[in-house]
Amino acid sequence: MSSETRAAPMYCPYCGEEDLRPNPESHGAWECHACARVFTVKFTGLLASAVNR
């Protein structure tokens, strides 16, 4: 799956605002124009206990 088809975050994890834009300086990073933070969202994996149910 290419990065262009991945879902974008819907809100800032720090302030909850929805004014997010891709950060042109960092691949996969988002900038919040409400609180001026730049962040990334990363999927790490599934819990083993959730898979074995």
Biopython code that builds the backbone (N, CA, C, O; Angstrom):
import numpy as np
from Bio.PDB.StructureBuilder import StructureBuilder

atoms = [
    (1, "MET", "N", (0.852, -1.177, 0.000)),
    (1, "MET", "CA", (0.000, 0.000, 0.000)),
    (1, "MET", "C", (0.893, 1.234, 0.000)),
    (1, "MET", "O", (1.820, 1.326, 0.805)),
    (2, "SER", "N", (0.631, 2.160, -0.872)),
    (2, "SER", "CA", (1.448, 3.371, -0.938)),
    (2, "SER", "C", (0.966, 4.390, 0.085)),
    (2, "SER", "O", (-0.175, 4.328, 0.544)),
    (3, "SER", "N", (1.834, 5.323, 0.438)),
    (3, "SER", "CA", (1.491, 6.317, 1.450)),
    (3, "SER", "C", (0.387, 7.260, 0.972)),
    (3, "SER", "O", (-0.284, 7.883, 1.795)),
    (4, "GLU", "N", (0.187, 7.376, -0.338)),
    (4, "GLU", "CA", (-0.855, 8.267, -0.846)),
    (4, "GLU", "C", (-2.256, 7.721, -0.589)),
    (4, "GLU", "O", (-3.219, 8.488, -0.598)),
    (5, "THR", "N", (-2.392, 6.427, -0.362)),
    (5, "THR", "CA", (-3.712, 5.837, -0.155)),
    (5, "THR", "C", (-4.039, 5.632, 1.311)),
    (5, "THR", "O", (-5.121, 5.142, 1.634)),
    (6, "ARG", "N", (-3.138, 5.991, 2.199)),
    (6, "ARG", "CA", (-3.395, 5.815, 3.627)),
    (6, "ARG", "C", (-4.319, 6.902, 4.144)),
    (6, "ARG", "O", (-4.370, 8.006, 3.602)),
    (7, "ALA", "N", (-5.037, 6.576, 5.187)),
    (7, "ALA", "CA", (-5.980, 7.524, 5.768)),
    (7, "ALA", "C", (-5.244, 8.643, 6.494)),
    (7, "ALA", "O", (-4.209, 8.418, 7.122)),
    (8, "ALA", "N", (-5.776, 9.817, 6.404)),
    (8, "ALA", "CA", (-5.216, 10.970, 7.101)),
    (8, "ALA", "C", (-5.829, 11.058, 8.493)),
    (8, "ALA", "O", (-6.972, 10.643, 8.685)),
    (9, "PRO", "N", (-5.091, 11.589, 9.469)),
    (9, "PRO", "CA", (-5.687, 11.784, 10.795)),
    (9, "PRO", "C", (-6.831, 12.785, 10.706)),
    (9, "PRO", "O", (-6.778, 13.730, 9.919)),
    (10, "MET", "N", (-7.844, 12.577, 11.498)),
    (10, "MET", "CA", (-9.025, 13.442, 11.464)),
    (10, "MET", "C", (-8.908, 14.632, 12.406)),
    (10, "MET", "O", (-9.559, 15.656, 12.201)),
    (11, "TYR", "N", (-8.066, 14.498, 13.454)),
    (11, "TYR", "CA", (-7.914, 15.583, 14.419)),
    (11, "TYR", "C", (-6.531, 15.507, 15.055)),
    (11, "TYR", "O", (-5.869, 14.470, 15.006)),
    (12, "CYS", "N", (-6.112, 16.600, 15.642)),
    (12, "CYS", "CA", (-4.814, 16.678, 16.304)),
    (12, "CYS", "C", (-4.867, 15.891, 17.617)),
    (12, "CYS", "O", (-5.789, 16.089, 18.408)),
    (13, "PRO", "N", (-3.896, 15.002, 17.865)),
    (13, "PRO", "CA", (-3.916, 14.239, 19.120)),
    (13, "PRO", "C", (-3.579, 15.092, 20.352)),
    (13, "PRO", "O", (-3.736, 14.625, 21.480)),
    (14, "TYR", "N", (-3.126, 16.313, 20.155)),
    (14, "TYR", "CA", (-2.762, 17.183, 21.270)),
    (14, "TYR", "C", (-3.878, 18.142, 21.659)),
    (14, "TYR", "O", (-4.177, 18.296, 22.843)),
    (15, "CYS", "N", (-4.499, 18.792, 20.670)),
    (15, "CYS", "CA", (-5.522, 19.789, 21.001)),
    (15, "CYS", "C", (-6.920, 19.425, 20.509)),
    (15, "CYS", "O", (-7.901, 20.035, 20.936)),
    (16, "GLY", "N", (-7.026, 18.437, 19.616)),
    (16, "GLY", "CA", (-8.329, 17.994, 19.139)),
    (16, "GLY", "C", (-8.879, 18.772, 17.959)),
    (16, "GLY", "O", (-9.960, 18.452, 17.466)),
    (17, "GLU", "N", (-8.171, 19.773, 17.499)),
    (17, "GLU", "CA", (-8.650, 20.558, 16.357)),
    (17, "GLU", "C", (-8.507, 19.774, 15.058)),
    (17, "GLU", "O", (-7.754, 18.803, 14.990)),
    (18, "GLU", "N", (-9.227, 20.196, 14.041)),
    (18, "GLU", "CA", (-9.249, 19.491, 12.763)),
    (18, "GLU", "C", (-8.505, 20.204, 11.644)),
    (18, "GLU", "O", (-8.547, 19.752, 10.500)),
    (19, "ASP", "N", (-7.828, 21.302, 11.943)),
    (19, "ASP", "CA", (-7.110, 22.085, 10.932)),
    (19, "ASP", "C", (-5.711, 21.488, 10.721)),
    (19, "ASP", "O", (-4.714, 22.058, 11.166)),
    (20, "LEU", "N", (-5.646, 20.346, 10.046)),
    (20, "LEU", "CA", (-4.398, 19.627, 9.813)),
    (20, "LEU", "C", (-4.006, 19.704, 8.353)),
    (20, "LEU", "O", (-4.854, 19.691, 7.461)),
    (21, "ARG", "N", (-2.703, 19.784, 8.125)),
    (21, "ARG", "CA", (-2.168, 19.784, 6.758)),
    (21, "ARG", "C", (-0.902, 18.942, 6.739)),
    (21, "ARG", "O", (-0.192, 18.876, 7.743)),
    (22, "PRO", "N", (-0.607, 18.297, 5.618)),
    (22, "PRO", "CA", (0.653, 17.539, 5.528)),
    (22, "PRO", "C", (1.841, 18.472, 5.706)),
    (22, "PRO", "O", (1.842, 19.594, 5.199)),
    (23, "ASN", "N", (2.852, 18.001, 6.430)),
    (23, "ASN", "CA", (4.068, 18.784, 6.631)),
    (23, "ASN", "C", (4.994, 18.537, 5.456)),
    (23, "ASN", "O", (5.414, 17.399, 5.246)),
    (24, "PRO", "N", (5.327, 19.558, 4.683)),
    (24, "PRO", "CA", (6.137, 19.358, 3.477)),
    (24, "PRO", "C", (7.588, 18.979, 3.760)),
    (24, "PRO", "O", (8.272, 18.474, 2.869)),
    (25, "GLU", "N", (8.072, 19.213, 4.983)),
    (25, "GLU", "CA", (9.469, 18.938, 5.306)),
    (25, "GLU", "C", (9.713, 17.527, 5.815)),
    (25, "GLU", "O", (10.848, 17.051, 5.779)),
    (26, "SER", "N", (8.673, 16.843, 6.291)),
    (26, "SER", "CA", (8.820, 15.498, 6.855)),
    (26, "SER", "C", (7.781, 14.570, 6.230)),
    (26, "SER", "O", (6.582, 14.836, 6.304)),
    (27, "HIS", "N", (8.243, 13.484, 5.615)),
    (27, "HIS", "CA", (7.334, 12.528, 4.993)),
    (27, "HIS", "C", (6.467, 11.860, 6.063)),
    (27, "HIS", "O", (6.992, 11.314, 7.034)),
    (28, "GLY", "N", (5.171, 11.899, 5.894)),
    (28, "GLY", "CA", (4.249, 11.267, 6.828)),
    (28, "GLY", "C", (3.905, 12.107, 8.039)),
    (28, "GLY", "O", (3.151, 11.652, 8.899)),
    (29, "ALA", "N", (4.428, 13.309, 8.134)),
    (29, "ALA", "CA", (4.149, 14.173, 9.284)),
    (29, "ALA", "C", (2.984, 15.115, 8.954)),
    (29, "ALA", "O", (2.744, 15.456, 7.796)),
    (30, "TRP", "N", (2.285, 15.513, 9.986)),
    (30, "TRP", "CA", (1.144, 16.422, 9.867)),
    (30, "TRP", "C", (1.388, 17.618, 10.759)),
    (30, "TRP", "O", (1.979, 17.493, 11.831)),
    (31, "GLU", "N", (0.931, 18.780, 10.317)),
    (31, "GLU", "CA", (1.041, 19.974, 11.141)),
    (31, "GLU", "C", (-0.348, 20.465, 11.505)),
    (31, "GLU", "O", (-1.254, 20.498, 10.672)),
    (32, "CYS", "N", (-0.494, 20.846, 12.764)),
    (32, "CYS", "CA", (-1.753, 21.390, 13.266)),
    (32, "CYS", "C", (-1.620, 22.900, 13.292)),
    (32, "CYS", "O", (-0.712, 23.436, 13.927)),
    (33, "HIS", "N", (-2.507, 23.578, 12.615)),
    (33, "HIS", "CA", (-2.432, 25.033, 12.553)),
    (33, "HIS", "C", (-3.138, 25.698, 13.726)),
    (33, "HIS", "O", (-3.136, 26.924, 13.836)),
    (34, "ALA", "N", (-3.736, 24.909, 14.596)),
    (34, "ALA", "CA", (-4.355, 25.475, 15.796)),
    (34, "ALA", "C", (-3.347, 25.564, 16.941)),
    (34, "ALA", "O", (-3.291, 26.581, 17.632)),
    (35, "CYS", "N", (-2.544, 24.501, 17.154)),
    (35, "CYS", "CA", (-1.592, 24.503, 18.273)),
    (35, "CYS", "C", (-0.136, 24.532, 17.816)),
    (35, "CYS", "O", (0.768, 24.509, 18.651)),
    (36, "ALA", "N", (0.107, 24.582, 16.505)),
    (36, "ALA", "CA", (1.446, 24.717, 15.909)),
    (36, "ALA", "C", (2.357, 23.527, 16.193)),
    (36, "ALA", "O", (3.576, 23.685, 16.262)),
    (37, "ARG", "N", (1.776, 22.328, 16.358)),
    (37, "ARG", "CA", (2.586, 21.134, 16.555)),
    (37, "ARG", "C", (2.690, 20.360, 15.249)),
    (37, "ARG", "O", (1.790, 20.405, 14.410)),
    (38, "VAL", "N", (3.801, 19.652, 15.091)),
    (38, "VAL", "CA", (3.997, 18.747, 13.965)),
    (38, "VAL", "C", (4.104, 17.346, 14.558)),
    (38, "VAL", "O", (4.872, 17.135, 15.497)),
    (39, "PHE", "N", (3.348, 16.383, 14.025)),
    (39, "PHE", "CA", (3.326, 15.044, 14.589)),
    (39, "PHE", "C", (3.204, 14.000, 13.493)),
    (39, "PHE", "O", (2.847, 14.311, 12.357)),
    (40, "THR", "N", (3.504, 12.761, 13.848)),
    (40, "THR", "CA", (3.299, 11.621, 12.965)),
    (40, "THR", "C", (2.416, 10.614, 13.678)),
    (40, "THR", "O", (2.348, 10.587, 14.907)),
    (41, "VAL", "N", (1.743, 9.789, 12.893)),
    (41, "VAL", "CA", (0.932, 8.698, 13.423)),
    (41, "VAL", "C", (1.504, 7.418, 12.842)),
    (41, "VAL", "O", (1.669, 7.301, 11.628)),
    (42, "LYS", "N", (1.808, 6.456, 13.707)),
    (42, "LYS", "CA", (2.437, 5.228, 13.248)),
    (42, "LYS", "C", (1.676, 4.015, 13.777)),
    (42, "LYS", "O", (1.409, 3.920, 14.975)),
    (43, "PHE", "N", (1.329, 3.097, 12.891)),
    (43, "PHE", "CA", (0.722, 1.832, 13.287)),
    (43, "PHE", "C", (1.844, 0.884, 13.657)),
    (43, "PHE", "O", (2.705, 0.593, 12.827)),
    (44, "THR", "N", (1.851, 0.402, 14.879)),
    (44, "THR", "CA", (2.914, -0.464, 15.359)),
    (44, "THR", "C", (2.592, -1.937, 15.150)),
    (44, "THR", "O", (3.475, -2.702, 14.764)),
    (45, "GLY", "N", (1.359, -2.353, 15.391)),
    (45, "GLY", "CA", (0.987, -3.750, 15.211)),
    (45, "GLY", "C", (-0.248, -4.092, 16.012)),
    (45, "GLY", "O", (-0.894, -3.218, 16.590)),
    (46, "LEU", "N", (-0.569, -5.369, 16.041)),
    (46, "LEU", "CA", (-1.719, -5.864, 16.784)),
    (46, "LEU", "C", (-1.258, -6.546, 18.057)),
    (46, "LEU", "O", (-0.163, -7.107, 18.106)),
    (47, "LEU", "N", (-2.091, -6.501, 19.085)),
    (47, "LEU", "CA", (-1.803, -7.215, 20.309)),
    (47, "LEU", "C", (-1.968, -8.712, 20.067)),
    (47, "LEU", "O", (-2.916, -9.130, 19.403)),
    (48, "ALA", "N", (-1.081, -9.498, 20.583)),
    (48, "ALA", "CA", (-1.160, -10.951, 20.404)),
    (48, "ALA", "C", (-2.437, -11.493, 21.025)),
    (48, "ALA", "O", (-3.032, -12.424, 20.482)),
    (49, "SER", "N", (-2.874, -10.937, 22.147)),
    (49, "SER", "CA", (-4.097, -11.424, 22.808)),
    (49, "SER", "C", (-5.339, -11.150, 21.957)),
    (49, "SER", "O", (-6.298, -11.918, 22.016)),
    (50, "ALA", "N", (-5.342, -10.089, 21.179)),
    (50, "ALA", "CA", (-6.490, -9.775, 20.342)),
    (50, "ALA", "C", (-6.546, -10.704, 19.118)),
    (50, "ALA", "O", (-7.631, -10.994, 18.614)),
    (51, "VAL", "N", (-5.395, -11.165, 18.646)),
    (51, "VAL", "CA", (-5.343, -12.032, 17.476)),
    (51, "VAL", "C", (-5.737, -13.458, 17.835)),
    (51, "VAL", "O", (-6.324, -14.153, 17.005)),
    (52, "ASN", "N", (-5.436, -13.905, 19.024)),
    (52, "ASN", "CA", (-5.670, -15.285, 19.438)),
    (52, "ASN", "C", (-7.073, -15.559, 19.949)),
    (52, "ASN", "O", (-7.321, -16.661, 20.438)),
    (53, "ARG", "N", (-7.975, -14.644, 19.866)),
    (53, "ARG", "CA", (-9.344, -14.857, 20.385)),
    (53, "ARG", "C", (-10.136, -15.770, 19.513)),
    (53, "ARG", "O", (-11.298, -16.050, 19.805)),
]
sb = StructureBuilder()
sb.init_structure("model")
sb.init_model(0)
sb.init_chain("A")
sb.init_seg("    ")
for serial, (resi, resn, name, xyz) in enumerate(atoms, 1):
    if name == "N":
        sb.init_residue(resn, " ", resi, " ")
    sb.init_atom(name, np.array(xyz, "f"), 0.0, 1.0, " ", f" {name:<3s}", serial, name[0])
structure = sb.get_structure()
